[in-house]
């Protein structure tokens, strides 16, 4: 018996974006695409990477299962500061799985002199990145 082929998920807006600061990046949401365009147009941003960083976290306290969280953006600024930015819908912010990832990212950033920021549709609208 042949394994069934999965249908591609058409729920999200995905594709490739050619960035002048990050090269060719694949994106998995229209919000990520619009944020990439914003980063390219921001003179304070020197460079950024999309889903390149892997941060380990314990997903199950009983089994101590280690998984890896790949935040959306690692951004380097003109003044030398670096930030990790995650684009996430506000309705998903309090999910247990998401909070485990965010806690691991906050700890990792504190150890590496970086800042961790979560950007929701609220911030994207306030910054006029989306309508």
C-alpha atoms as one frame of an Amber mdcrd trajectory, in Angstrom:
protein
   0.000   0.000   0.000   1.387   3.392  -1.034   1.683   6.155   1.550  -0.758
   8.966   0.957   0.651  12.207  -0.366  -0.007  15.228   1.762  -1.773  18.154
   0.223   0.112  21.429   0.560  -1.262  23.681   3.267  -3.028  26.515   1.443
  -3.993  28.262   4.654  -0.867  30.399   4.781   0.682  32.802   2.301   4.099
  31.290   1.509   6.825  31.964  -1.011  10.283  33.389  -1.639  11.424  36.957
  -1.106  14.679  38.384  -2.435  16.025  40.680   0.244  18.820  43.184  -0.261
  19.946  42.568   3.346  19.355  38.819   3.774  19.456  37.257   0.310  16.678
  34.913  -0.779  14.350  34.077   2.113  11.360  31.776   2.210   8.456  33.056
   4.274   5.487  31.265   5.765   3.034  34.113   6.290   2.104  37.420   4.713
   3.022  39.116   7.999   6.564  37.730   7.753   6.814  38.939   4.153   5.678
  42.447   5.099   8.131  42.482   8.036  10.979  41.497   5.670  10.074  44.435
   3.433  10.038  46.688   6.498  13.506  45.454   7.566  14.880  46.054   4.055
  13.577  49.626   4.061  14.834  50.403   7.601  18.193  52.218   7.464  19.013
  51.171  11.059  19.000  47.467  10.062  22.356  46.246   8.741  21.321  42.637
   8.103  18.942  39.932   9.203  18.508  36.182   8.955  15.248  34.288   8.647
  14.816  31.084  10.687  18.563  30.360  10.868  18.999  30.263  14.651  18.164
  27.096  16.633  17.456  27.454  20.344  17.102  24.213  22.341  14.258  23.897
  24.843  12.715  21.121  26.923   9.296  20.333  25.495   8.304  17.713  28.090
   9.407  18.029  31.707   8.837  14.330  32.497  10.783  12.879  29.567  13.201
  15.844  29.243  12.610  15.746  25.480  14.701  18.459  23.800  13.333  20.239
  20.766  14.570  23.262  18.858  12.872  26.610  18.479  13.731  28.557  15.322
  12.690  32.197  15.795  11.630  34.096  12.689  14.279  36.816  12.582  17.734
  37.531  13.970  18.397  41.209  13.246  21.677  43.172  13.421  21.406  46.946
  13.800  23.732  49.776  12.834  24.523  50.576  16.495  25.768  46.996  17.038
  22.716  45.686  18.894  21.047  42.442  17.907  17.450  41.323  18.324  15.498
  38.150  17.869  11.989  38.823  16.573   9.096  36.371  16.422   5.969  37.172
  14.401   2.950  35.559  16.076  -0.833  36.079  16.113  -1.966  37.479  19.470
  -4.522  34.668  19.871  -1.675  32.118  20.147   0.457  33.994  22.672  -0.717
  32.124  25.778  -0.419  28.587  24.410   1.788  26.420  26.614   3.980  25.250
  23.716   4.568  28.839  22.580   5.414  29.993  26.109   8.053  27.236  26.447
   9.706  28.445  23.238   9.548  32.090  24.294  11.039  31.345  27.732  13.913
  29.465  26.089  14.476  32.386  23.698  14.469  34.933  26.550  17.045  32.881
  28.467  19.198  32.407  25.366  19.055  36.117  24.547  20.001  37.106  28.109
  23.046  34.819  27.868  24.024  36.251  24.460  23.417  39.980  25.064  20.443
  40.141  22.740  16.825  41.206  23.033  13.827  38.967  22.346  10.722  40.638
  20.897   7.370  39.168  19.908   5.515  41.133  17.245   1.780  40.485  16.874
  -0.745  41.918  14.446  -1.289  44.716  16.982   2.315  45.948  16.662   2.354
  45.358  12.901  -0.716  47.587  12.542   0.717  50.227  14.886   3.896  50.316
  12.777   1.751  50.562   9.590   3.290  47.350   8.261  -0.134  45.746   7.787
  -3.628  47.216   7.595
